[in-house]
Amino acid sequence: MGRIVMAVLGVLLALYVVFGLVLPALFGLLKFVFLLALVAVVVVAAVTVVGKFGKSGK
């Protein structure tokens, strides 16, 4: 009986850790990486546009 209770408590604790701690951390990390990639794309596009306009003016 005690073994079953401890197993159920272990499963509940594992679910709490996965859904309460791990998944929000992963979503936060993915959001950060997405924003970083978006900034990088904007910077690359800006450098490319400035480079093309700089060459065509000469």
Buried (B, 14 or more C-beta within 10 A) or exposed (E): EEEEEEEEEEEEEEEEEEEEEEEEEEEEEEEEEEEEEEEEEEEEEEEEEEEEEEEEEE
